[in-house]
Amino acid sequence: MNNKPLTYSPLMTWRDASEFFHIDPNTGVITSGGSSFDRERGSTFRMQFRARESDQLFSTCLVEIDVKDINDNSPKFVTENYDGRVLENSPRGTDVIRVHANDADTGAGAEVT
C-alpha cells in the first residue's frame, strides 16, 4: 500500500478563474483570493483539479463556482436629458414624460423605481 499524503493541484481553468480562486495543495480547500469579484464581468467559473497520491494513483474533478450578485451598481438613465411638454390647461394627472433607467445588477438589486 502506498498511502502517501494527497496533493491537490489545478489542471485547467476557464474565464480567468485562477485570478479569483486558489486551492490549498495539502487540504484541497478552494478559497477566494487575488482579484475582487465583479459578477457583471463573470458569474460562473469552471476549474479542473487533480488529487494525487502518486504518478499512478490520482483522480480529477471539475469544479463550478457561481458568484452571487449583490446590489453594487447604481441605476443609469437611458439618456442624460429629457424634454417634456404639457399644455397649461391640462387636467391634473396628465402624463408629461416617461423617463427610463437601467441597473446592471440582477434580481431585486436591478429593480429601479
N, C-alpha and C positions, 0 to 999 in steps of 0.2 A: 504494500500500500504506500502510496505517495504522501498523501495528507499534508502537503505544503500549504502555507497560507495563500489565500486567494489574492490576486491583484486585479484591480479594475482600471480599464483604460478606454478612452473614446476611440472609436474606429472611424466614424464618419459623422459629420454634422451638416444640417441644412439651414439655410437662411440665417447665417451668422450666429448660430446657437452657441458656439464656443465663446463668443464675445459676452454672453449673458449667463452661462451656466458652467459649473465645474464639477468634476467627480473626484471624490477622495479615493486615491488609489488603494488604500488599505481597508476602507469600510464600504465603499460603493455608494455613499451618500452623495446625492446630487444637490448642490446648493446654488443659489443665485450669487452673482458676483460680477465684477467688471463693470460694464456699462449699465446705465439705468434703463428700465423698460419703457417703451412707448408703444402701447397697444396699436396705435394708429400706424405704426411702422411695420409691425408684425405681431400677429396674435397667436400663432402656433409655431412651435419649434420642435423639430424632429432630430433625434440623435441616435446613433448606434454605438453600443458599448460591448466590451468583452470582459468576462470574468475568466481569469486564467489561473490554473494551478501548475501547469507545466506546458511544454510545447504540444503535447498530445491531449492534454485534458483542459478544455476550455469550452465556453458557451458564449453566444452573443444574444443581444436583445435590442429591440427598437423601443425607444422611449419618446413619447409625445407629450409635450407640456403646453397647456393652454394658458395664456395670460389673460386674466380677467380685467375688464375695463373699469376705470374709476372716472369720476367727473372732473377731468383736469383741463378741459378746453372751454373757452368762452364762446358763446354764440357769435356768429358773424352775420351781419346783414348782407343780403344779396347784392345790394348797391349802396354806395355811400350817401347818396342824396335821393330824396323822393319829392315830387311835386304833386300836390293835390289841389283840387278846385271844388268849390261848393257855392251854390247860389246863396245870396244873402237872405233870401226868404225861404230857404229850405226848412222843412219841418225838423224838429228835434229827432235825433236818431238816424238821420240820413247818412249813409255810407259816404265817406270822403275819399279814403285811400286805404289800400291794404299793403302793409309792409311785411317783409318775409326775411327770416334769419334761419341759418342752419348751424348745427353743432356737430363736430366731428366725433363726439362720444357715441356710445351705443346704449340701448335700453333707456332707463329713466334718466340717465345723465345726458341724453340727447334731446330731451323734451324742452321745448322753448315756449315760453308764454309771453 
